[in-house]
């Protein structure tokens, strides 16, 4: 009979075991329990010093002062944004998207360990930059936002980007109401608005901000409407009182439909403007006495001619027309005089644009040092031959013939009077085969010139599916580039090199390792 069976039997009439057998089995069980208790006590005694020793071990990263760890966290969170999408001057603000906050940003840091959690939760700067996209709105997101902003502490500067969805009666009001509570702390504020009517919840939220923006320095506002902006009954005045506002970006609507403290602005960007708004854009620029940076992007042509203006403090100008059939970026130049201009970004799709650009430079009598130029090869050559002061040259999108790009590089290499002060050459989107021989010769020539001025060259081949792969560079040329880079010249040349698969190629590989 098994021990288990014996243990479950009850003594009584007809039972085939004695009380002595039960006592014997009970003694065996007690002995086993005593042995187990002894083993547990032995293991517990062994565990205590091991646990104490382990607890005494401090990982080096945890020995850093809290202030240093907090600063490291801040640099990490602020650096999450892809630098490829940054502004030309690298000033675009890095924001943490609230909808993905658990996979990046301070919430991720707080999950690592208790020490990091305490530091992350007690560092206001980690929670001060956040964007709330409309596609992720929910009641849960509102609660997260409320807890998030509460960690910035009172009066800590906030940088917010808010995308308001098209409101109807079912849309939650929690997120706008939470954001509005912190208006006095906003330093930068970016918002996308669906402005369907003056009685909409969007307009109520925006109008409630008036006289509550004492710290606001930078405003970026996009206003979507059902149709032409003329149906707006009155300008948006919510941002008219902002004593520290210096930078403003207005998208889609004419500047006449938003009231800002214009005289105090130094930076103005007017993006995605209809062509009919151009005269108004030029006019408002002339009414800002301290304007230093002006950027205008629009689509289509304009029938009304702008009134010419002289902008005496503007040092940076960007003009862009999204209409592929137009050449209106340079056509605006006859209406602008910029005597202090040093940075110019324009496009000219037709050869005739070079005359207007040359006339603008002569009329303004400016010394342009940084040029962002999109045009034909011959127009570029003609214009640059008259711009000896250029130090930084960028072709945002280059689509020349391969022999034209080779000729351009050869001209820089062999003519010391052409772009004599050139310090950097950047082609972030090159839709042309890279002439590696001519590029290497140009870099070597300018690097070894006296005095040495060129310090940076960046050429990135376009990786469209139908792009023609470059030839694999000659080993001697690759070695020449490698020597220049080792000597201190900043070189980033990435090409489309053919792969072993005859139907594909490896995307954007360095010319040399």
C-alpha angles and dihedrals in degrees: 000000000000124000091242091052090047092052093054098047119101119218115240144104112344095013114146099209135070134231088248090065091052092050090050092052092047089053091053091052093049090050092052091048091050090051091050092048089052090050092049092050090049092050092045091052090050093046098055099066091041092053091045091051092048092049090052091058110096119194111234092240089059092054092068116108113262091244092057093047090048091052091050090051091050093052090049095051094044091049097055094100119096107252089216089075096046123115121268091264093042092244100124110126120246111229132184114233107230094213092061097033095121092062097045138018133027096335090059092049090050091059096060101077142327094265093052091045092056092047094046094049091048097049108090095190091065090063098040099087117060141144125205112203118205094228092067101048115139139137089261091055090054092055090048091050091050092053091041098055092041088067093062091075124221118311094007109141113257130205111197137177115191127184109195114204123223100281127228130160092279097055116107118248095198099095098050091045091051092048092048092057089067098046091116089062098050115121097165123019128183120182138174111205133195100208105189098154143345089257096054122115089244092061091045090054093048096045089052090065096067115123091007101094107087095147101037110129102160130036128186115180131175117188121196117194134183092247142334111356090238089087089072108107097210140359119275105257101176092106098041092104109054110125095192099042111129106151126052133177119190119188129193099349129080116258089240089071095060125057116217133164087262100177093062097051122110099176126044127178121183109185136182092008121167112246091248089065095060097093089051091049092052090045095053090048089058090054094059107084096188098043112142105164124039126182125176127180122177145153127235132359133299128229098201117072115232120241108251115252136188114218103194099186102039110117098166126050129179122183124178133169116196092199105104092204097051133084097194101128093080090036088069093057096080088065097052133068116190112177094175098045115139102155122051130178117182140142130217119183094183131060091235090070093076092072093055092045092050091048091050092052092048093047094048093044089211129155105227114201102171122046130184104188134177114182146104121303095250093046091051091050093048093049097043092050086069096045107075093158096066112125102164120041123185130177101195091195121010122194107164131136113272091245090053093055089046090051091049092053091045091052092054091048097049104032113063090184092061109089090342094179097046111148104165136021118192130179105174094176113032114179092180133084107265112242095217095182094055092042092053092047091049094050093047092048095050095039093055095042121110120267093027111227111153110090107155139043124174123175120169119185118226110251099208113150093246097048117125112243118241121241116260106265120249111262090237091056092047089051090049090054092045092054091051091050092048088051091059106271111135106233128174113168116162120181141182102250121188115252130212089267107086091210098053144028138214111263121242103339121178115257087230136009 
